[in-house]
Each structure stands twice: as structure tokens, then as C-alpha cells.
Amino acid sequence: MTCQEAIAVLDDYLEVILGPDALASLEEHLRDCPPCVAYLNTYRRTREVAAGVNRVAMPEEMKERLRRFLIERLRASAP
């Protein structure tokens, strides 16, 4: 597994949904690749921080304006 391939499956790895072959390949790669381990740790921490951010609900009026805007754009671009 290359570093690029490892990075591409990190989300699945953290979600614990990698198949057994991919999991074994990633874990083998991580044993021998300190930069990918550092990337994994940074990615994991970023996900934790992002999950803890207080999310603000969009006001209903803004949702409706956004819906109308998108519908108008779709209609304008339709053949």
C-alpha cells in the first residue's frame, strides 16, 4: 500500500468499516511509515475537534430562501 492509498482509506479505518484485507494492508503500512502515522493522528484529532464544534441550526427563513434560489437556478439551467 502506498501513502496515497493509505490516506484514501483513513476515514473508513476510523469508522471501522474497512474489509479485512484492506485493514491488514493499512496496518502493515502504518507499522513502517511514521509520516502516515502522524497524518492519521492529525486526521483523528481534526475529526474529534470538528465533532465537538457547536453547530448552529439554519433559520427556517434562510432555508426557504436557499431552496427558492436553488430551484430557480436549476430551472434556469434546464434545457
OpenMM code with the backbone's topology and positions (N, CA, C; nanometers):
from openmm import Vec3, app, unit

residues = "MET THR CYS GLN GLU ALA ILE ALA VAL LEU ASP ASP TYR LEU GLU VAL ILE LEU GLY PRO ASP ALA LEU ALA SER LEU GLU GLU HIS LEU ARG ASP CYS PRO PRO CYS VAL ALA TYR LEU ASN THR TYR ARG ARG THR ARG GLU VAL ALA ALA GLY VAL ASN ARG VAL ALA MET PRO GLU GLU MET LYS GLU ARG LEU ARG ARG PHE LEU ILE GLU ARG LEU ARG ALA SER ALA PRO".split()
positions = [
    Vec3(0.0848, -0.1175, 0.0000),
    Vec3(0.0000, 0.0000, 0.0000),
    Vec3(0.0892, 0.1237, 0.0000),
    Vec3(0.0543, 0.2205, -0.0827),
    Vec3(0.1288, 0.3461, -0.0872),
    Vec3(0.0716, 0.4431, 0.0164),
    Vec3(0.1438, 0.5505, 0.0400),
    Vec3(0.0943, 0.6532, 0.1324),
    Vec3(-0.0372, 0.7118, 0.0816),
    Vec3(-0.0454, 0.7368, -0.0469),
    Vec3(-0.1676, 0.7928, -0.1053),
    Vec3(-0.2857, 0.6974, -0.0849),
    Vec3(-0.2640, 0.5693, -0.1041),
    Vec3(-0.3699, 0.4706, -0.0831),
    Vec3(-0.4095, 0.4644, 0.0646),
    Vec3(-0.3100, 0.4748, 0.1527),
    Vec3(-0.3383, 0.4717, 0.2968),
    Vec3(-0.4241, 0.5906, 0.3365),
    Vec3(-0.3876, 0.7081, 0.2901),
    Vec3(-0.4629, 0.8286, 0.3239),
    Vec3(-0.6061, 0.8195, 0.2717),
    Vec3(-0.6229, 0.7578, 0.1561),
    Vec3(-0.7558, 0.7463, 0.0954),
    Vec3(-0.8516, 0.6602, 0.1776),
    Vec3(-0.7998, 0.5709, 0.2606),
    Vec3(-0.8880, 0.4818, 0.3375),
    Vec3(-0.8928, 0.5146, 0.4863),
    Vec3(-0.8309, 0.6250, 0.5267),
    Vec3(-0.8283, 0.6571, 0.6697),
    Vec3(-0.9670, 0.6795, 0.7284),
    Vec3(-1.0557, 0.7421, 0.6534),
    Vec3(-1.1905, 0.7631, 0.7040),
    Vec3(-1.2590, 0.6299, 0.7317),
    Vec3(-1.2494, 0.5363, 0.6382),
    Vec3(-1.3080, 0.4035, 0.6587),
    Vec3(-1.2411, 0.3323, 0.7758),
    Vec3(-1.1121, 0.3525, 0.7913),
    Vec3(-1.0387, 0.2925, 0.9032),
    Vec3(-1.0926, 0.3448, 1.0359),
    Vec3(-1.1102, 0.4753, 1.0451),
    Vec3(-1.1597, 0.5337, 1.1703),
    Vec3(-1.3063, 0.5015, 1.1948),
    Vec3(-1.3805, 0.4763, 1.0896),
    Vec3(-1.5211, 0.4373, 1.1033),
    Vec3(-1.5342, 0.2862, 1.1263),
    Vec3(-1.4225, 0.2155, 1.1240),
    Vec3(-1.4156, 0.0698, 1.1445),
    Vec3(-1.5028, -0.0034, 1.0423),
    Vec3(-1.4859, 0.0351, 0.9152),
    Vec3(-1.5628, -0.0317, 0.8094),
    Vec3(-1.4735, -0.0859, 0.6980),
    Vec3(-1.3430, -0.0896, 0.7233),
    Vec3(-1.2518, -0.1475, 0.6239),
    Vec3(-1.2669, -0.2989, 0.6229),
    Vec3(-1.2586, -0.3555, 0.5044),
    Vec3(-1.2587, -0.5005, 0.4943),
    Vec3(-1.1295, -0.5573, 0.5523),
    Vec3(-1.1260, -0.6859, 0.5807),
    Vec3(-1.0096, -0.7461, 0.6456),
    Vec3(-0.8798, -0.7320, 0.5662),
    Vec3(-0.8863, -0.7450, 0.4347),
    Vec3(-0.7650, -0.7333, 0.3536),
    Vec3(-0.7111, -0.5904, 0.3551),
    Vec3(-0.8015, -0.4943, 0.3373),
    Vec3(-0.7601, -0.3536, 0.3386),
    Vec3(-0.7084, -0.3141, 0.4764),
    Vec3(-0.7727, -0.3635, 0.5804),
    Vec3(-0.7294, -0.3348, 0.7175),
    Vec3(-0.5884, -0.3872, 0.7418),
    Vec3(-0.5644, -0.5091, 0.7017),
    Vec3(-0.4314, -0.5693, 0.7208),
    Vec3(-0.3260, -0.4915, 0.6409),
    Vec3(-0.3611, -0.4536, 0.5196),
    Vec3(-0.2670, -0.3797, 0.4356),
    Vec3(-0.2363, -0.2426, 0.4959),
    Vec3(-0.3388, -0.1735, 0.5443),
    Vec3(-0.3176, -0.0425, 0.6056),
    Vec3(-0.2342, -0.0548, 0.7326),
    Vec3(-0.2676, -0.1492, 0.8173),
    Vec3(-0.1927, -0.1653, 0.9419),
    Vec3(-0.0465, -0.2005, 0.9154),
    Vec3(-0.0230, -0.2802, 0.8129),
    Vec3(0.1154, -0.3121, 0.7756),
    Vec3(0.1875, -0.1852, 0.7294),
    Vec3(0.1200, -0.1066, 0.6485),
    Vec3(0.1791, 0.0183, 0.6007),
    Vec3(0.2097, 0.1110, 0.7187),
    Vec3(0.1158, 0.1232, 0.8110),
    Vec3(0.1348, 0.2135, 0.9247),
    Vec3(0.2513, 0.1703, 1.0144),
    Vec3(0.2783, 0.0415, 1.0216),
    Vec3(0.3914, -0.0076, 1.1030),
    Vec3(0.5248, 0.0455, 1.0517),
    Vec3(0.5323, 0.0686, 0.9202),
    Vec3(0.6590, 0.1072, 0.8582),
    Vec3(0.6609, 0.2502, 0.8058),
    Vec3(0.5590, 0.3319, 0.8365),
    Vec3(0.5517, 0.4651, 0.7764),
    Vec3(0.5156, 0.5713, 0.8820),
    Vec3(0.6157, 0.6231, 0.9514),
    Vec3(0.5888, 0.7266, 1.0517),
    Vec3(0.5131, 0.8488, 0.9965),
    Vec3(0.5391, 0.8946, 0.8736),
    Vec3(0.4609, 1.0089, 0.8244),
    Vec3(0.3106, 0.9783, 0.8146),
    Vec3(0.2749, 0.8577, 0.7757),
    Vec3(0.1327, 0.8222, 0.7677),
    Vec3(0.0718, 0.8086, 0.9076),
    Vec3(0.1491, 0.7615, 1.0023),
    Vec3(0.1007, 0.7551, 1.1408),
    Vec3(0.0745, 0.8969, 1.1915),
    Vec3(0.1653, 0.9886, 1.1615),
    Vec3(0.1458, 1.1286, 1.2013),
    Vec3(0.0219, 1.1862, 1.1334),
    Vec3(0.0039, 1.1559, 1.0056),
    Vec3(-0.1132, 1.2034, 0.9321),
    Vec3(-0.2402, 1.1466, 0.9944),
    Vec3(-0.2399, 1.0184, 1.0264),
    Vec3(-0.3551, 0.9540, 1.0901),
    Vec3(-0.3874, 1.0216, 1.2225),
    Vec3(-0.2874, 1.0472, 1.3043),
    Vec3(-0.3108, 1.1112, 1.4333),
    Vec3(-0.3684, 1.2510, 1.4172),
    Vec3(-0.3166, 1.3253, 1.3202),
    Vec3(-0.3678, 1.4594, 1.2935),
    Vec3(-0.5106, 1.4526, 1.2419),
    Vec3(-0.5360, 1.3602, 1.1521),
    Vec3(-0.6704, 1.3434, 1.0956),
    Vec3(-0.7695, 1.3047, 1.2048),
    Vec3(-0.7309, 1.2123, 1.2903),
    Vec3(-0.8166, 1.1677, 1.4007),
    Vec3(-0.8503, 1.2867, 1.4925),
    Vec3(-0.7477, 1.3650, 1.5264),
    Vec3(-0.7695, 1.4790, 1.6162),
    Vec3(-0.8570, 1.5851, 1.5485),
    Vec3(-0.8379, 1.6074, 1.4212),
    Vec3(-0.9202, 1.7037, 1.3481),
    Vec3(-1.0665, 1.6621, 1.3499),
    Vec3(-1.0919, 1.5343, 1.3296),
    Vec3(-1.2296, 1.4834, 1.3356),
    Vec3(-1.2898, 1.5038, 1.4741),
    Vec3(-1.2099, 1.4798, 1.5776),
    Vec3(-1.2591, 1.4973, 1.7150),
    Vec3(-1.2943, 1.6437, 1.7415),
    Vec3(-1.2077, 1.7329, 1.6996),
    Vec3(-1.2318, 1.8756, 1.7211),
    Vec3(-1.3553, 1.9205, 1.6432),
    Vec3(-1.3640, 1.8797, 1.5182),
    Vec3(-1.4783, 1.9191, 1.4350),
    Vec3(-1.6094, 1.8647, 1.4915),
    Vec3(-1.6066, 1.7463, 1.5476),
    Vec3(-1.7284, 1.6871, 1.6038),
    Vec3(-1.7747, 1.7635, 1.7275),
    Vec3(-1.6816, 1.8279, 1.7952),
    Vec3(-1.7163, 1.8997, 1.9170),
    Vec3(-1.7609, 2.0429, 1.8950),
    Vec3(-1.7573, 2.0890, 1.7719),
    Vec3(-1.7962, 2.2268, 1.7425),
    Vec3(-1.9476, 2.2398, 1.7578),
    Vec3(-1.9877, 2.3469, 1.8215),
    Vec3(-2.1310, 2.3728, 1.8346),
    Vec3(-2.1881, 2.4100, 1.6990),
    Vec3(-2.2822, 2.3332, 1.6567),
    Vec3(-2.3449, 2.3600, 1.5274),
    Vec3(-2.4678, 2.4481, 1.5502),
    Vec3(-2.4849, 2.5428, 1.4613),
    Vec3(-2.5981, 2.6335, 1.4699),
    Vec3(-2.6965, 2.5951, 1.3609),
    Vec3(-2.8209, 2.5791, 1.3993),
    Vec3(-2.9233, 2.5440, 1.3016),
    Vec3(-2.9531, 2.6638, 1.2132),
    Vec3(-2.9723, 2.6366, 1.0851),
    Vec3(-3.0062, 2.7423, 0.9909),
    Vec3(-3.1516, 2.7838, 1.0170),
    Vec3(-3.1769, 2.9132, 1.0266),
    Vec3(-3.3144, 2.9586, 1.0469),
    Vec3(-3.4047, 2.9149, 0.9312),
    Vec3(-3.5299, 2.8880, 0.9619),
    Vec3(-3.6239, 2.8401, 0.8603),
    Vec3(-3.6362, 2.9372, 0.7433),
    Vec3(-3.6372, 3.0658, 0.7706),
    Vec3(-3.6483, 3.1645, 0.6629),
    Vec3(-3.5299, 3.1523, 0.5659),
    Vec3(-3.4124, 3.1321, 0.6199),
    Vec3(-3.2948, 3.1186, 0.5348),
    Vec3(-3.3005, 2.9886, 0.4547),
    Vec3(-3.3473, 2.8808, 0.5158),
    Vec3(-3.3622, 2.7541, 0.4433),
    Vec3(-3.4560, 2.7718, 0.3241),
    Vec3(-3.5674, 2.8407, 0.3484),
    Vec3(-3.6645, 2.8614, 0.2412),
    Vec3(-3.6057, 2.9472, 0.1298),
    Vec3(-3.5335, 3.0524, 0.1647),
    Vec3(-3.4704, 3.1368, 0.0631),
    Vec3(-3.3684, 3.0570, -0.0175),
    Vec3(-3.2928, 2.9723, 0.0500),
    Vec3(-3.1946, 2.8885, -0.0184),
    Vec3(-3.2637, 2.7903, -0.1121),
    Vec3(-3.3723, 2.7288, -0.0682),
    Vec3(-3.4477, 2.6363, -0.1548),
    Vec3(-3.4961, 2.7080, -0.2812),
    Vec3(-3.5577, 2.8265, -0.2621),
    Vec3(-3.6083, 2.9015, -0.3773),
    Vec3(-3.4960, 2.9371, -0.4736),
    Vec3(-3.3846, 2.9819, -0.4183),
    Vec3(-3.2700, 3.0174, -0.5003),
    Vec3(-3.2217, 2.8976, -0.5826),
    Vec3(-3.2067, 2.7828, -0.5174),
    Vec3(-3.1581, 2.6635, -0.5874),
    Vec3(-3.2567, 2.6170, -0.6940),
    Vec3(-3.3839, 2.6212, -0.6628),
    Vec3(-3.4853, 2.5811, -0.7610),
    Vec3(-3.4808, 2.6736, -0.8818),
    Vec3(-3.4691, 2.8040, -0.8575),
    Vec3(-3.4598, 2.8994, -0.9681),
    Vec3(-3.3367, 2.8716, -1.0543),
    Vec3(-3.2240, 2.8423, -0.9915),
    Vec3(-3.1010, 2.8127, -1.0664),
    Vec3(-3.1153, 2.6860, -1.1488),
    Vec3(-3.1777, 2.5835, -1.0900),
    Vec3(-3.1984, 2.4585, -1.1630),
    Vec3(-3.2897, 2.4798, -1.2835),
    Vec3(-3.3951, 2.5547, -1.2629),
    Vec3(-3.4884, 2.5812, -1.3738),
    Vec3(-3.4205, 2.6632, -1.4830),
    Vec3(-3.3383, 2.7576, -1.4443),
    Vec3(-3.2688, 2.8421, -1.5417),
    Vec3(-3.1682, 2.7629, -1.6247),
    Vec3(-3.1113, 2.6591, -1.5643),
    Vec3(-3.0098, 2.5818, -1.6370),
    Vec3(-3.0670, 2.4601, -1.7083),
    Vec3(-3.1973, 2.4330, -1.6887),
    Vec3(-3.2596, 2.3175, -1.7542),
    Vec3(-3.2805, 2.3476, -1.9029),
    Vec3(-3.2653, 2.2440, -1.9867),
    Vec3(-3.2828, 2.2650, -2.1324),
    Vec3(-3.4258, 2.2945, -2.1697),
] * unit.nanometer
topology = app.Topology()
chain = topology.addChain("A")
for resn in residues:
    res = topology.addResidue(resn, chain)
    for name in ("N", "CA", "C"):
        topology.addAtom(name, app.Element.getBySymbol(name[0]), res)
